[in-house]
Amino acid sequence: MAAAFIACSHHAFAAKKFKSIEVETAKFEKSDSTAEASVLVQWPVKGDKAVVDSLQKFINNLLDGEINSPKDVQPYGESLFESLSIDWHSVYDEMPPEERLGAFTRHYGITLEAQANNYVTYFYRQHEYQGGIHGFTTEVGFTFRKSDGKQITLLGDTSSPEFAQLIKKGVKQNFANGSEEEMSDEELLDYLFAEQAEDLNNLPLPGNAPYLSETGVVFLYTQYEIAPYSSGIITFEIPFADIRPFLTPEAQEMIP
């Protein structure tokens, strides 16, 4: 497959110029009445060795240690589909057709989300359904430093009221649907588990660490973390200019 090139941002201040990460995209899809499986992987093929090696190991770990190159996606997907179909038959073969639910599904997506001179971010998405009312989706981003391929802790001291207000503002933006009019605290309570407006000034951070886009730090709450399933996955970005004081020194060195 041809390598897909994703351009790197140029920052004049950078002491060293790191290479852009180039990826090869491999995709698997298969479905029938019992199972649906898909795997999408953007495998890093070019760039500085330290970060390319780190990303390849990261992708391998996410997919059960079975992906060492793009060509491994096809057999991995076939095995995944077969396993889902076997599980479906074990549950539903003895049931009358009218009582059977939909096909068992598992969808993986591991894609290059963003990159700048000093860092690259990958995004992982998994959706799974194996009976019940609805499936469950997991989404999380991972940022790697290009100089050595390490994942960096982004957040420093987040105990201040100023930082708490940034989080509340971001959560409001998630539900604003593009409206320029700011949502009130009372309106926000309709979407969250929080019971009173005061709780919104001390929202917990997401269980998964935030990640870097090309313009800010992205926070992502998975389903049920701070809101019911109907509220979906809550995600928002805080621009670098606003969040810089709350980042670790290592993170500050990486961003514009």
Phi, psi and omega in degrees: 000149180286144179284136177267132183258130178241121189291150179261142175290150181252126180235118185294337185282345188294132181289327180229141179265117178265154183286151172289144175280127173252142186235156170246126184268127176237137186221140176229137174215137176201141180205153168209197184288346183254332187210149172225126180224139173213146178221124176236121183229129170258098187275125180290129182240338180218151182144184177296135191303318185300314183281326177297314178300317181296317180295320179296318178295322179298313179296318178302316180294322180296329183250050168063023178071020186248001182246109179244356178192166179302329182292344180281347182295321181298305179295328177297314179297319179299317179295320178298314180299314181299318180296317178297318181295319178299317179297319179298313180297323181294333180271318194252348184301327182270359180265150173294149184307324183291346180261354181282141176266190186288178179299148172285136185230150171210123180234128177243138171223124178232104190228154175285119186268316184196157171203152174228189182300320190262347186211164175220140180242131173253150181240133181243128177229132176227130173238134184222138173221124177221053179098163180101192185288318183205168177274187180224135182245134175243130176225136180201144177252153181226126181252134182239138175282131184289333185295326183222000178078010183271149170279133186252139172290122186273318188270136175262240180280116181243023186272354186280153175299330180297318178293319179301324179291326176297320179293314179299317179299319179296318179297321177298318180300325180301323184263359185283343179055040176084358180290140178277347179277125185290136178288142177281162178299321180296321178294322180295326181300335180294341185257345190244171173284341182303141185258340180218157185301327181298330180296334183290343179273003180215045179294139177292152175287156176301151178295325176273143182295151176289170180221165182267131164267196177275351184230354182185192179253127184258131176249144185215116176265126176286168181302137178078358181294307180231004186209159177291169182303325183296339179279349177073194176278125183265121181220144179201160180241135173255121183301151180307318184300328182275326189261350183310315181299342185256009180264157175290159177304321179298317180293319180298326179292335184274334190264159176300000000 
